Amino acid sequence: MRDQIWPTMPPLSCSGDGVVAERIEEGDLIFVADGEDGIGSVRRVLPGGNMLVVYIENGGDFEIPLTAVRAVHSGKVVLNLDHLPTPVLEAIGNARRSEYPH
């Protein structure tokens, strides 16, 4: 059923800054900065190639614009927080909360 909602697209090969990078593929891990823990993964590349569906831990699935991708390398997608919608930023803030309940 998910394929009916989000058809599989070929991997993307550029970052939101227009810099050619490794391809974004389903299953790539999502980070807010290099050297930080991952906060989720890429679920789908949406038709048209300018939006991604990403899973954020403890938050669920979100559509984000490709312009919110700062870098892609080694199966990692690093996001640019300045280009993310508020609900995604809130989910990122809660991504690790269950691991650190205090």
C-alpha positions in Angstrom: 0.0 0.0 0.0 2.8 2.4 0.8 4.1 2.1 -2.8 0.7 3.4 -4.0 1.1 6.5 -1.8 4.8 7.0 -2.4 6.0 5.3 -5.6 9.6 4.3 -5.7 11.8 6.8 -7.5 15.4 6.5 -8.6 18.0 7.8 -6.1 18.7 11.5 -6.1 22.2 12.7 -6.9 22.5 16.2 -5.6 22.2 18.1 -2.3 19.8 21.0 -1.6 22.7 23.4 -2.3 22.9 22.0 -5.9 26.3 20.3 -5.1 26.7 17.0 -6.7 27.1 14.4 -4.0 26.5 10.7 -3.5 23.0 9.5 -4.2 20.1 9.7 -1.7 18.6 6.3 -1.4 15.9 4.7 0.7 17.3 3.6 4.0 20.0 6.3 4.2 20.4 7.5 7.7 19.3 11.1 8.6 21.5 13.4 10.7 21.4 17.0 11.9 25.2 17.3 11.8 28.2 15.3 11.0 29.5 13.4 14.1 26.1 13.4 15.7 23.8 10.4 16.3 21.3 9.5 13.6 17.7 10.6 14.1 15.9 8.6 11.4 16.1 7.4 7.9 15.0 8.1 4.3 11.7 6.3 3.5 11.1 7.5 -0.1 12.2 9.9 -2.8 8.9 11.4 -4.1 8.0 11.8 -7.8 9.7 14.9 -9.2 12.7 14.4 -7.0 12.4 17.5 -5.0 10.9 16.0 -1.8 11.9 13.2 0.5 9.8 11.2 2.9 11.9 10.7 6.1 11.2 8.8 9.3 12.2 10.7 12.4 12.6 8.6 15.6 9.6 9.0 18.0 8.0 11.3 15.4 6.9 9.3 12.4 7.1 10.1 8.7 7.5 13.6 7.3 7.9 15.1 3.8 10.9 17.4 3.6 12.1 19.5 0.6 15.4 18.6 -1.0 16.6 22.1 -0.2 16.7 21.0 3.4 19.6 18.6 2.6 23.0 20.0 3.5 25.1 17.1 2.5 25.0 13.4 1.4 27.9 11.0 1.9 28.5 7.4 2.9 24.8 6.6 3.2 24.2 9.6 5.4 21.9 12.6 4.7 22.7 15.7 6.8 19.9 18.1 7.1 19.9 21.9 7.1 17.7 22.9 10.0 17.1 26.4 8.6 15.1 24.8 5.7 12.8 22.5 7.7 9.2 23.1 8.6 8.3 23.5 12.3 6.7 20.1 12.7 9.9 18.4 11.5 12.0 20.5 13.9 9.7 19.6 16.8 10.0 15.9 15.9 13.8 16.2 15.7 13.8 17.8 19.2 11.9 14.7 20.5 13.9 12.1 18.5 16.2 11.0 21.3 13.9 12.0 24.2 12.9 8.4 25.1 16.6 7.5 25.5 17.1 10.4 27.9 13.9 10.7 30.0 15.3 13.2 32.5 
